[in-house]
Amino acid sequence: MAGLDVVLLTADAYLDTETQNPLARNVVLEDGLVAEALKNEGLNLDIKSWSDPLFDWNSTDYVLIRTPWDYFERFEDFMLWFQTTSKQTKFINSAALIHWNIDKNYLKELQERGIRLPNTYFIPSASNSSLEEAMALAEQQFGHKCNTWVLKPCIAAGAFNTYKFSTEQAKGYQERYKKLIQKQDFMLQEFQQSVVRKGEISLMLFNGEYSHAVLKKAKPGDFRVQDDYGGTVELYEASNKEIAFAQEVVQVCKEMPLYARVDILEDNRGKLALAELEIFEPELWFRFKPNSAKALAHSIKETFFT
């Protein structure tokens, strides 16, 4: 019998409870809320970094991925750990679901299942096209000209290697694009004006049931809503339409995720669109609604330990 019921997975940077970094303090706070809620459900747990060289992953029944937020900087190492650990224990969400969600090419599958995306053109790694050629192909797919673009990698987090530029500025990004596209797939998107006008909405769902939502806003003059770049976040009262959209997204997944964050926005045609579905390592903002950590813990107990 395994010694632990659940391990909450993090990164080395978030194990220091004395850190003064605001992001790290929030991670420690929210992992603490989840840990307390799981303990109150009668579960035995610990918090470990994925890169801990000494921990025996056979010693836990499940791993709940929380904040391994250096994974994209050490992607090969992380994937080796993930593949090895998948043979030693089980993951919440499932390993198959996580493997699917870690690469944003999953968005193409959701689009094929009827989920609306912002205008997005997917560029495979090692593509021979120039950035301007990719933009021309994207406009052909979209059916109209674009003035402002966002280029982002299919495997990343926190706006890493994400760039916003105008059509006139594209030549200045060509060399950077040429280097980046050799390493991995990228997405070229039409910039959505609502990101700076209103912000991006994140809805949290547990077993398909809506829990709470936040509104993320970029600082003036920026487009990145992450707090790493000065963005702000506040509790948000989601509309019935927004909740229904988020629920539709998780319902068309190959399996229902136990936890999910559905990031949505209003596209340039005024319709709700999916920015991203996070079922791998999403920030879930338990600090804005502490009882939501209890809802997650209860779902875990009911789903895996009864």
N, C-alpha and C positions, 0 to 999 in steps of 0.2 A: 504494500500500500504506500502510495506516495506520501512524503512528509508534509507537503503543502498542497492546499487546494488550488490556490491562485498565486501567480507572481505578477505584479504590476511592472510592466517593462518601461524603462526610461533610458537615459544616456548618462555617462559619467558626470557631465556638467550639472545635472539636476539632483545629484545626491547630496550636495553640500547644503545643509539647512541654514548655514550662517551666511550664505552668499548675499550680496547687496544688489545683485542684478535683478531688476523688476520682473523680467520674464521668468527667470529661474525661481524667484519667490512665488510667483503665481503657480508654477508647476508644482512646487513643493506643497503649497496650500491645497491645490486641487487633488493631487495624489493622496494627500492626507484625508480629504473628505471622502474619496472613494474607498480608501483603506478602512476608515472608521465604519462606513456603511456596510462593507463586506464583513467586517468583524461582527457587526451587529446582526448580520444574517447567519452568524455561527461558522463562518469560514476562516480557515487558517491561511495566512498570506504573508508575503514579503515583497519588498520593492527592490528590483535589481536592474543594473545596467545590462543591455544586450551584449556589451563587450567585456563583461566580467569574465576573466580567464579561469576563475576557480569554481564558479557555481556549476553544480550538476543539474542540468535541465531535466533529467529523468526524475528529479525529486519533487516535481510539481505536476499536478493533474492538468492544469491549464495555465496559459500565459495570456494576460490581457494587455495588449499593446497600447501604451499610453503616450509616451513622449521620447521615442528614440530619434530625436530631431537632428542628429548628425548623420543619419543613414545615407542621405543623398551625396554627402561629401566623401563617404567611404562605402560607396554602393556595392562594389564587388565583395568587400569584407562582410557587409551586412547580409547580402544575399547568400553567401556561403554559410554564415551563421544561421540564417532563416531556414535554409534547406536542410541543414544538419539537425537543427532543433525540431523541425517538423516531424522528424523520425523518432524523437525522444518524448514529445509531449504534444498536447493539442492547443490550438489557439482560439481566442475569442476576439474577433470574428474568426471563421474558419481559415485555415491556411490557403485553401483554394480561392476564397473570396479576397483575401489580402493580396495574394499573388496577382489576381486580376486587377485589383484597384491601384496597385502601386505604380502602374504605368498609365498615363492619361489617354492612351489609345482606347481605353475602355469607353471613353466618351462616344467614339464612333458606334460602338455596339448599342449604347443607350439611345443614340439618335435613330438608329435603325429600328428600335423598338418604340419609336414615337415620341421621345423626349426632345423638346426644343432646346437647341444650343444657340449661343451667339454665332454669327458667321465665322466658321473655323476651317482652315485648310491645313491638313496634316502633311508634314514633310518628313519622309523617311531618312534615317541617317545615311551618310555618304552620298546624299543626293548631289548630282552634278549641276543642278540649276543654280544660278545666281539668286541673290535675294530679290532683285528686281524681276527676274523671270518667275520666281515663286509668287510674288505679288500679282503678276499678270495672270497666272493660273488661278490664284485665289479669286481675283475679281471675275474671272470667267465662271468660276463655280458659284460665286455669290450672285452674279447677274447684274452687278453695278460697280461703279468706281468707288474706291475708298480713299479717304484723305488721311486717316490716322490709323496706325497699326500697333499691335502688341505681338511680340515674338517671345515664346516661352518654351522651355523644355518639357518633354512628356514625363520625365522623372525628375522631380525636384519639389521643394517646399519653400514657403516663406519668400516668394518672389525671387528666388535664386536664378541668376542668369535670365531675368525677364526684362524686356526693353520695350519702351513706347517711343514711336517715332512717326513723323509725317512722311508722306510719299516723297517730298522733296529732300528729306534727310536720309533716305534709304542708302544712298551711295556711301555715306559715312559709316554705315554699319556692315558693309559688305565683307570686309576682312574678318571682323568679329564673327559674323554669320558663317563664313567659310570654315573657320576653325571649330566652331561649336557643332556644326552639322556633321562633322566627321565622327563625333563621339556618340551622338544619340539622336533620336527622333525629336522633332520640334513641332509646335503648333504656331501658325500665323493667323491671328484673329483681327477682325475689324474691331477697333476700339469702341467700347460701349459708353456713351456719354453719361449714362445714369450713374456710373461708378463715381464720377466726381460730383455729379449733381445731387444724388441721394445716398449712394453707398451700396454695399453688398450685404445681403441678408443671409444669415446662417441659421438654419432650423435644425434642432436636435431631435432625433427620434430614437426610441428604444422599442425593439420588436415591432417597428412600424407605427408606433403610437407617438404622436407629437408631445414633446416635453416643454421646450421653451425655444426662444430665438433671440439673436442679437443682431444689431446693425453695426457694420464696420465701415468707418469713414476714413478716407485718406486725408492727410494734412493738406492745407492749401498749397497748390502748386505741384502736388504729387498725384500719382494714380494708384500707388500701392497702399492697400488698406491695413497691412500688417503693422503691429506696434513697433517692430524693428525699425520701421521707416517713419515713425511719428504718427501712425494711424491711431484712431481711437475706436473704442467699442462700447456699446451701451445696450442695455436690455431693450428688447423690441417686442411689440405686440403684433404678432403675425396675423394676417387676415385669413379668413376661411379659404380663400382662393389660393393663397400662398401655401397654406398647410396642405391643401389637396394636391397641389403640384408636387410638393416634397414627398408626400405619401405615394404618389404615382411613380416617382423616381425609384424608391426602394422596392416597390411592388414588382417592377419589371426586372429587377436583378435576378440572377440565376438562383439565388437563395436569399431569403430574407435576412439582412444583417441584424444582429442583436443590437448594435449601436450604429448610428449613422449621423453624419452632419451633411446637410444638403445646402450648398451655397447657391443662391439664386440672385438674379438681377433683372431689371427691366431692360430689354434690348432696344436697339435704335428704332424699332418699329412699335415700341410701347407694349410689348408682350413679355410675359415671364419666360425666362430662359435659365438653363442650368449652367452655372459657372464651373461647379465641381461637385462631385460626390465623394465625401471623405469617409471611408470605412476601414482605413488602415491605421492612421495615427492622428486623428483629428483633435484639435483643441475643442473642448466641449463646454467651456465656460461654466463650470459648476459653481464658481464663486458668485455668479450672479443669481443663481437659484440652487442653493445647497441641497434642497430636497430632491433635486434631480439626480444627485449622486446616489441617494437612497433608491430611486426608481431603477437606476442601472444595476445596483447591487441586487435588488429584488429580482430583476429579470434574469440575472446570472444564476442566482440561487434556484429559481423556479425552472429554468431551462436545463441546467447542467447538474444540479445536485438534489433533485427530488425524484 
